[in-house]
Amino acid sequence: MGRLLPSPWGRDGIATFALLTMLMGCATTSVQDGFLVDEARGFKIPVLRDGWSRIEAKGVEVAYRAEPGGQIAALLVSCTDEQGLPLRTLARRLFFGIGAKQILAQEPVSLDGAEAIHTLLEGRLKDSDVMVSSYVTRDAACVYDLVYVATPAGFQQRLPEFERFVRGWAFTGKQTR
């Protein structure tokens, strides 16, 4: 697998992305009409295009890297017993390993009618500065993390595309078998 983040991060880029991964159950997803659809877990999210390449990373439902720039947008899904935790606690678990972190903003929002929390954070991972925008929401069975990671210099360049990715998130109802 190639580097996940911009070259100034080198091997640390992989550590940054691994930091954001969560254990998740297996599910079958497909791309339908420009959306990644997971019928078993009951959600869909737009596919990023136009300069975004899909990358594979262990424990991540879907991830994209922007070229040029190296920004990362990802969806992580965890279907463990975390759903009862407060959303602020669920959001904090994404940032373990980031040092000198400062939360710039954190506010409750709605994602497709579901309660969510949006966090904007800056921090340091080893010798690299990072900025993160994350949205955390949940249903009765799973926690969903939509995450954008970039260097501070490249953060704003692709943030609007990440925001469209987030706004396209929808719960579709779980498939019954």
C-alpha positions in Angstrom: 0.0 0.0 0.0 1.3 3.5 -0.8 1.5 6.4 1.5 -1.9 7.6 2.8 -1.0 11.2 3.6 1.2 13.9 2.1 4.9 13.2 1.7 5.9 15.6 4.6 4.3 13.1 6.9 6.2 10.1 5.6 5.7 7.0 7.6 3.9 9.1 10.2 1.0 9.5 7.8 0.2 5.8 8.1 0.2 6.1 11.9 -2.1 9.1 11.7 -4.6 7.2 9.6 -4.3 4.0 11.7 -5.0 6.2 14.7 -8.5 6.9 13.2 -9.3 3.3 12.5 -11.8 1.3 14.6 -12.7 -2.3 14.8 -15.8 -3.0 12.8 -17.9 -5.9 11.8 -18.0 -7.3 8.2 -20.7 -6.0 5.9 -21.2 -6.0 2.2 -21.3 -2.6 0.4 -21.8 -1.7 -3.2 -21.8 1.5 -5.3 -25.2 2.5 -6.6 -25.9 5.8 -8.4 -22.8 7.5 -7.0 -23.3 6.3 -3.4 -21.6 3.7 -1.4 -24.6 1.7 0.0 -24.5 -0.7 2.9 -27.9 -2.4 3.0 -27.0 -4.6 6.0 -26.2 -1.7 8.2 -28.6 0.7 6.6 -26.7 3.7 5.3 -25.4 5.3 2.2 -22.8 8.0 1.6 -21.6 9.7 -1.6 -18.6 8.4 -3.5 -15.9 11.1 -3.7 -14.6 11.8 -7.2 -12.8 14.5 -9.1 -9.3 14.2 -7.7 -10.1 11.8 -4.9 -8.8 8.2 -5.1 -10.3 5.4 -3.1 -7.7 3.8 -0.9 -7.8 0.6 1.2 -7.1 0.7 4.9 -7.7 -2.0 7.4 -10.7 -1.3 9.7 -12.0 1.5 7.5 -15.3 1.2 5.7 -14.3 3.6 2.9 -11.4 6.1 2.6 -10.3 8.5 -0.1 -7.1 10.5 -0.6 -7.1 13.7 -2.6 -4.4 14.3 -5.2 -2.7 16.7 -5.2 -2.6 17.5 -1.5 -2.9 14.2 0.2 -6.0 15.0 2.3 -7.9 12.0 3.7 -11.7 11.6 4.0 -12.9 8.4 5.6 -15.9 6.6 7.0 -15.3 4.4 10.0 -18.0 2.1 11.4 -17.9 0.4 14.8 -20.7 -2.0 15.7 -19.6 -2.8 19.3 -21.2 -1.9 22.5 -20.2 1.8 22.3 -23.6 3.2 21.2 -24.7 4.1 24.8 -21.7 6.4 25.4 -22.2 10.2 25.0 -21.3 11.5 21.6 -18.6 13.7 23.0 -16.9 10.6 24.5 -17.2 8.8 21.2 -15.7 11.8 19.4 -12.7 11.9 21.8 -11.7 8.3 21.0 -10.8 9.4 17.5 -8.0 11.7 18.7 -6.0 9.3 21.0 -2.4 9.6 19.9 -2.6 13.2 18.7 -0.5 15.4 21.0 -0.8 19.1 21.7 -4.4 18.8 20.6 -6.7 21.8 20.8 -10.4 21.5 20.1 -11.2 24.6 18.0 -15.0 23.9 17.9 -17.3 21.2 19.0 -21.1 21.4 18.5 -24.1 19.1 18.2 -25.5 18.8 14.7 -28.0 16.6 12.8 -27.0 14.1 10.2 -30.0 12.9 8.3 -32.1 13.6 11.3 -29.9 11.7 13.7 -28.1 13.4 16.6 -24.4 13.9 15.8 -21.4 15.9 17.0 -19.0 17.9 14.9 -15.4 18.5 16.1 -12.8 20.6 14.6 -9.3 19.9 16.1 -5.7 20.8 15.5 -2.8 18.9 17.0 0.5 17.3 16.5 1.4 13.7 15.6 5.1 13.1 16.1 6.7 15.9 14.1 3.7 16.8 12.0 0.9 19.2 12.5 -2.6 18.0 11.6 -6.1 19.4 11.4 -9.1 17.1 11.7 -12.8 17.6 11.1 -15.0 14.8 12.3 -18.7 14.0 12.6 -19.8 11.2 14.9 -23.3 9.8 14.8 -25.0 6.5 15.7 -28.0 4.2 15.4 -29.1 1.4 17.7 -26.3 -0.9 16.5 -23.3 1.1 15.3 -21.3 4.3 15.6 -20.3 6.1 12.4 -17.3 8.4 12.2 -16.9 10.7 9.2 -13.4 12.0 9.3 -11.2 14.5 7.3 -7.5 14.8 8.0 -5.0 17.2 6.4 -2.0 19.3 7.1 -3.0 22.8 8.3 -1.7 24.3 5.0 -4.0 22.0 2.9 -7.0 21.7 5.2 -9.3 24.3 3.6 -8.6 23.2 0.0 -10.7 20.0 0.1 -12.9 20.8 3.2 -15.9 21.8 1.1 -15.8 18.4 -0.7 -15.7 16.6 2.6 -18.7 18.7 3.8 -20.6 17.6 0.8 -19.6 14.0 1.6 -21.0 14.5 5.1 -24.2 16.2 3.9 -24.8 13.2 1.6 -24.8 10.7 4.5 -28.2 9.0 4.9 -29.6 6.2 7.0 -31.6 3.9 4.7 -32.9 1.4 7.2 -31.4 -2.0 8.0 -32.0 -4.9 5.8 -34.0 -7.6 7.4 -33.3 -11.2 6.6 
